[in-house]
Amino acid sequence: MKLTPKQKAFADFYIELGNATESAIKAGYSKKTAKEVGYENLTKPHIKNYVEERMKQIESDRIAKAEEVLAFLSASLRGEVLEEVVSTESIEGMVKPVILKKQLSAKDRIKAAELLGKRYALFTEKVDLEGNVGVTIIDDIGTLEDA
């Protein structure tokens, strides 16, 4: 079932505000019935599904994907990422703070290289171990009667 423009507005406001009554009012429903309409809208499956899907999408957009993390680490390693640093500048006896952009420190770039290296297993010895290892069980514990 498709949402009406008013229902969609309600759902979008509800996602933003988290309050059904306020969302109903902002979506254009009557102030007198806003509480009931808000509650009723949240029980309608098609509105509820829309809200849930949008919340999943919003959450998904907030979380960095693996490709984004790897691209950031690579850019950091290459010196393409700049950080802002506060410094001071003296003009005619007056000291004034200024914000400068500079490359990441060598320490931060090395850390990015280390993290990338871990991801691609560059720093581990690759050992292929194959074979059939038999298991031998030796019962040398004894029993209580032996004691």
Backbone as a ProteinNet text record, in pm:
[ID]
protein_1_A
[PRIMARY]
MKLTPKQKAFADFYIELGNATESAIKAGYSKKTAKEVGYENLTKPHIKNYVEERMKQIESDRIAKAEEVLAFLSASLRGEVLEEVVSTESIEGMVKPVILKKQLSAKDRIKAAELLGKRYALFTEKVDLEGNVGVTIIDDIGTLEDA
[TERTIARY]
84.6	0	88.8	53.7	133.1	90.7	188.4	160.4	105.2	12.4	-36.3	72.2	68	168.9	169	50.9	40.5	101.1	76	133.1	285.7	334.1	479.3	541.4	476	525.1	526.5	419.6	413.2	530.4	551.8	657.6	795.2	819	948.2	969.1	864.8	875.7	895.1	829.8	843.8	988.4	1048.8	1189	1278.4	1248.8	1329.6	1304.6	1178	1141.4	1125.2	1078.7	1052.9	927.5	844.6	722.8	605.1	512.6	401.9	307.7	277.2	184.9	242.5	367.5	431.6	442.8	473.2	487.9	355.4	246.3	114.7	79.6	110.1	81.6	163.2	293	379.6	340.6	283.3	242.1	109.6	43.1	-79.6	-207.8	-196.4	-316.2	-363.8	-490.2	-549.9	-482.2	-462.5	-402.2	-490.9	-623.1	-717.4	-702	-677.2	-671.8	-529.9	-433.2	-294.5	-244.7	-279.7	-232.9	-288.1	-418.1	-481.2	-432.7	-424.3	-380.2	-236.4	-152.7	-13	-1.5	-74.4	-73	-126.2	-238	-299.8	-205.9	-138.2	-45.5	67.8	115.1	226	184.2	52.3	4.9	-27	-29.5	-58.3	67.1	53.7	171.5	253.3	186.7	262.1	341.9	289.8	363.6	476.9	445	544.9	662.4	631.2	735.9	821.2	755.7	828.8	926.8	880.9	965.8	1084.1	1057.9	1164.7	1267.4	1222	1313.4	1399.2	1335.5	1410.6	1513.3	1477.3	1570.9	1690.3	1666.3	1776.2	1867.1	1806.2	1883.9	1968.2	1908.2	1980.6	2096.9	2071.3	2177.4	2287.6	2248.1	2344.4	2431.3	2371.2	2446.3	2547.6	2521.9	2610	2733.8	2723.8	2832.6	2923	3052.5	3149.4	3160.2	3162.6	3181.2	3331	3365	3504.9	3583.1	3523.1	3592.3	3625.8	3533.9	3556	3670.7	3676	3782.8	3916.5	3921.7	4046.5	4091.3	3997.2	4031.2	4087	4027.5	4076.7	4217.2	4238.2	4371.6	4475.4	4439.3	4531.2	4562.5	4460.1	4481.3	4566.7	4546.9	4627.7	4772.5	4795.7	4930.9	5001.4	4929.7	4988.3	5003	4957.5	4969.4	4862.5	4754.4	4646.4	4546.1	4549.1	4456.8	4525.1	4456.3	4510.1	4436	4510.4	4446.8	4466	4372.5	4380.4	4456.4	4549.3	4631.2	4621.2	4605	4599.3	4741.3	4776.3	4908	4886.6	4993.4	4981	5063.4	5018.8	5084	5097.7	5215.3	5238.6	5237.9	5145.2	5135.5	5137.5	5241.9	5257.7	5238	5301	5295.4	5170	5078.4	4955.6	4969.6	4932.1	4935.3	4794.3	4785.5	4654.6	4658.6	4556.3	4554.1	4514.7	4579	4545.5	4534.1	4451.8	4434.7	4507.7	4600.3	4677.4	4636.1	4645.2	4620	4754.3	4779	4905.1	4879.5	4977.6	4966.8	4970.8	4919.2	4926.4	5072.7	5098.4	5235	5283.9	5414.8	5473	5418	5398.6	5344.6	5205.5	5120.3	4984.6	4987.1	5079.3	5090.3	5141.5	5234.8	5285	5172.9	5091.3	4977.9	4880.9	4855.2	4768	4829	4959.7	5028.1	5018.3	5033.8	5024.1	4884.4	4782.2	4644.8	4615	4664.1	4646.7	4723.1	4843.6	4923.9	4856.6	4794.5	4720.9	4604.2	4535.9	4420.3	4460.2	4575.9	4621.2	4722.8	4737.6	4827.3	4967.9	5019.2	5153.5	5263.3	5230.2	5331.8	5329.4	5265.7	5260.7	5327.9	5389	5446.5	5333.4	5335.1	5231.6	5285.3	5224.4	5265.9	5149.4	5173.7	5072.5	5106.1	5017	5037.6	4932.8	4981.4	4890.7	4941	4852.8	4894.1	4789.3	4813.4	4721.4	4794.2	4753.7	4816.5	4728.6	4783.4	4707.7	4708.6	4608.4	4596.6	4613.5	4703.3	4724.3	4682.2	4598.5	4551.7	4619.9	4688.6	4756.5	4683.1	4638.2	4566.4	4663.2	4732.3	4828.7	4784.6	4659.7	4608.6	4580.7	4531.2	4500.5	4361.7	4334.4	4203.7	4220.9	4112.5	4119	4172.8	4148.9	4194.7	4346.8	4412	4558.7	4625	4555	4614.1	4634.3
-118.7	0	124.5	221.7	343.3	446.9	521.2	624.7	749.3	813.7	942.5	1045.7	1160.8	1263.5	1303.1	1306	1342.2	1233.4	1106	994.9	993	1019.4	1022.8	1136	1252.7	1366	1329	1264.7	1221.3	1128.7	1028	929.8	996.7	1088.3	1158.6	1245.1	1314.3	1393.8	1302.4	1187.3	1094.4	1043.3	1015.3	971.2	1080.3	1203.2	1317	1348.6	1348.5	1395.5	1284.8	1169.8	1060	1079.1	1175.6	1203.8	1201.3	1107.5	1088.4	1208.7	1268.5	1382.6	1502.6	1538.2	1651.4	1625.4	1501.9	1466	1481.4	1442.1	1455	1602.5	1684.8	1828.8	1889	1859.3	1914.5	1863.5	1742.6	1685.8	1744.4	1822.7	1889.1	1832.3	1738.9	1686.5	1786.5	1777.6	1867.1	1850.8	1962	1957.2	1878.7	1887.8	1818.3	1666.4	1616.6	1471.2	1419.2	1506.2	1469.2	1348.8	1343.2	1232.8	1099.6	1095.5	972.9	934.6	1034.8	1009	959.1	1020.7	978.8	833.8	797.1	658.7	564.8	603.2	519.7	500.1	608.8	598.6	500.8	500	410.9	264.4	238.7	99.5	48.7	137.9	96.1	30.2	-92.5	-167	-96.5	-33.4	30	151.4	224.9	338.8	287.2	187.3	127	71.2	1.1	-54.2	55.8	163.6	276.2	334.1	355.6	410.9	317.1	187.8	91.2	88.1	89.6	87.3	213.4	328.1	454.6	458.3	406	402.9	314.1	199.4	111.1	181.1	251.5	321.6	432.2	508.2	617.1	559.6	452.9	388.7	336.4	277.2	223.2	334.3	449.4	561.8	618.2	602	655.5	569.7	441.5	348.6	335.5	354.6	344.8	200.7	183.7	52.2	22.4	-103.4	-146	-69	-49.3	22.3	164.9	228.3	365.9	372.2	276.3	271.9	249.5	154.4	125.5	245.3	314.2	432.8	543.2	561.3	662.8	628.6	502.1	461	479.9	447.5	464.9	612.3	696.1	840.8	896.4	846.6	889.7	851.3	729.2	679.2	762.5	801.1	877.1	1026.4	1071.1	1212.9	1299.2	1239.2	1313.8	1368.9	1319.7	1365.3	1478.4	1589.1	1703.6	1718.9	1758.9	1786	1933.2	1986.2	2126.4	2137.7	2232.4	2254.3	2402.4	2430.5	2569.2	2615.3	2730.5	2789.3	2936.1	3005.2	3148.4	3227.7	3349.2	3440.1	3573.8	3632.6	3761.2	3872.5	3965	4080.2	4206.4	4288.1	4414.3	4397.6	4296.8	4275.9	4204	4179.2	4108.9	3962	3875.1	3731.9	3687.9	3622.9	3584.7	3436.4	3359.5	3217.6	3202.5	3108.2	3078.1	2926.7	2885.1	2743.1	2709.5	2614.8	2570.9	2428.2	2395.9	2258.9	2197.7	2078.4	2010.8	1862.2	1795.9	1652	1583.4	1461.5	1383.1	1359.8	1340.2	1315.3	1180.8	1162.7	1035.4	920.6	946.5	844.8	800.2	895.8	862.7	790.8	829.2	764.6	621	600.3	465.8	379	436	361.6	320.1	409.6	376.3	262	266.6	159.6	27.9	35	-84.7	-146.8	-63.9	-114.4	-175.3	-109.9	-166.5	-298.3	-301.7	-423.4	-538.2	-508.8	-612.9	-663.8	-572	-609.8	-705.6	-680.9	-763.4	-870	-889.6	-991.7	-981.1	-859.5	-837.8	-870.7	-871.3	-885.5	-1021.9	-1119.1	-1251.6	-1350.7	-1451.2	-1556.7	-1647.7	-1678.6	-1766.7	-1908.5	-1990.8	-2128.5	-2218.4	-2302.1	-2399.6	-2529.6	-2574.9	-2698.7	-2798.5	-2903.5	-3008	-3139.5	-3231.5	-3363.3	-3426.3	-3549	-3623.4	-3651.1	-3586.5	-3603	-3695.7	-3810.8	-3905.6	-3864	-3902.2	-3867.4	-3994.5	-3989.2	-4102.6	-4061.5	-4141.8	-4111.5	-4209.4	-4154.4	-4237.5	-4220.4	-4331.2	-4327.1	-4365.3	-4264.7	-4293	-4231.5	-4192.5	-4129.1	-4234.1	-4345.9	-4449.4	-4434.6	-4511	-4507	-4479.8	-4462.5	-4437.3	-4558.9	-4677	-4799.4	-4812.3	-4749.8	-4755.9	-4673.2	-4578.1	-4486.1	-4544
0	0	0	-79.6	-93.4	10.5	59.8	158.9	91.2	158	109.2	141.4	76.5	107.2	255.5	316	457.5	545.7	511.3	587.6	574.6	454.2	432.2	513.6	512.8	592.1	739.9	787.1	926.4	957.5	872.6	896.1	897.6	804.4	799	923.2	966.7	1090	1211.2	1210.6	1322.3	1332.1	1218.6	1216.5	1275	1240.4	1287.2	1434.8	1476.5	1609.9	1713.1	1670.3	1763.4	1847.1	1812.4	1886.9	1789.4	1810.4	1717.1	1712.9	1828	1831.8	1757.4	1789.8	1721.1	1571.5	1535.9	1394.3	1320.8	1384.5	1323	1300.3	1399.7	1386.5	1273.1	1269.4	1164.4	1026	1020.1	891.7	843.8	928.8	886.2	944.1	1037.7	1102.4	1207.5	1245.5	1343.9	1480.2	1549.6	1683.6	1779.8	1759.8	1848.3	1840	1720.5	1701.2	1678.5	1692.7	1660.1	1740.1	1868.8	1952.3	1900.8	1873.8	1826.8	1686.8	1598.8	1461.4	1460.7	1544.2	1552.7	1595	1698.8	1746.9	1638.8	1578.7	1475.4	1356.3	1314.7	1201.7	1231.4	1355.3	1390.4	1396.2	1400.6	1402.1	1261.2	1164	1026	967.9	918.9	872.3	764.4	668.1	559.4	608.9	705.8	762.1	850.8	931.1	1019.4	937.7	827.9	740.9	678.4	635.4	576.8	678.8	800.9	907	933.7	944	970.8	858.9	734.2	620	614.3	637.9	636.8	750	866.6	979.9	947.1	883.4	842.3	742.3	647.6	545.1	607.4	698.1	765.1	844.5	917.8	997.2	906.1	794.1	699.5	640.5	613.7	557.1	656.8	786.5	889.7	911.9	879.5	908.8	787.4	811	702.9	654.7	526.5	467	460.8	440.8	436.7	329.9	213.1	104.8	146.3	218	262.9	363.9	454.7	553.9	485.3	392.2	321.7	237.5	174.3	95	184.9	303.7	397.3	445.8	481.6	527.4	416.6	293.8	180.7	158.3	163.3	146	260	380.5	495.6	475.2	433.9	409.6	303.2	201.3	90	118.2	233.9	267.9	205.7	160.9	96.5	197	320.5	424.4	500.6	513.8	587	719	821.7	950.5	984.3	1061.4	1101.3	1232.5	1236.7	1354.9	1390.8	1519.2	1564.6	1595.5	1540.3	1563.3	1599	1628.5	1658.1	1558.8	1537.4	1444.1	1515.1	1504.5	1571.3	1467.5	1484.5	1394.4	1478.5	1459.9	1531.6	1681.6	1738.3	1881.8	1930.6	1842.5	1879.1	1839.2	1929.5	1899.7	1862.8	1748.6	1696.2	1659.7	1701	1662.4	1515.4	1447.9	1309.3	1294.7	1203.4	1177.2	1047.9	1057.5	942.5	905.9	778	734.9	700.6	757.6	729.8	710	648.9	630.6	765.8	769.7	892	928.3	1055.5	1101.2	1049.5	1053	1010.5	1095.1	1223.6	1314.3	1268.4	1231.5	1186.2	1051.7	964.3	833.6	849.2	942.2	968.7	1025.5	1112.6	1169.8	1059.3	963.6	850.8	770.4	748.8	675.3	751.5	882.3	965.8	956.8	965.4	958	820.6	715.7	582.3	569.5	623.9	620.2	692.3	805.3	878.5	794.5	729.5	647.8	536.6	476	365	407.1	538.7	594.8	537.5	529.8	475.7	576.2	703.9	806.6	875	814.8	875.8	782.8	842.1	760.1	717.3	591.4	540.4	547.4	630.1	648.3	609.3	510.9	472.1	542.2	624.5	698.9	655	594	550.4	604.6	624.6	668.4	756.5	787.5	871.5	1002.7	1105.9	1235.9	1318.4	1355.4	1435.4	1581.2	1654.6	1794.9	1877.1	1973.7	2063	2202.1	2264.5	2399.4	2494.1	2593.2	2692.1	2823.6	2878.4	3005.7	3116.5	3169.1	3276.6	3409.2	3416.1	3538.7	3645.4	3606.4	3703.1	3760.8	3864.2	3929.2	4077.1	4149	4292.8	4368.7	4317.2	4385.3	4381.5	4280.8	4273.1	4382.1	4439	4536.3	4672.4
[MASK]
+++++++++++++++++++++++++++++++++++++++++++++++++++++++++++++++++++++++++++++++++++++++++++++++++++++++++++++++++++++++++++++++++++++++++++++++++++

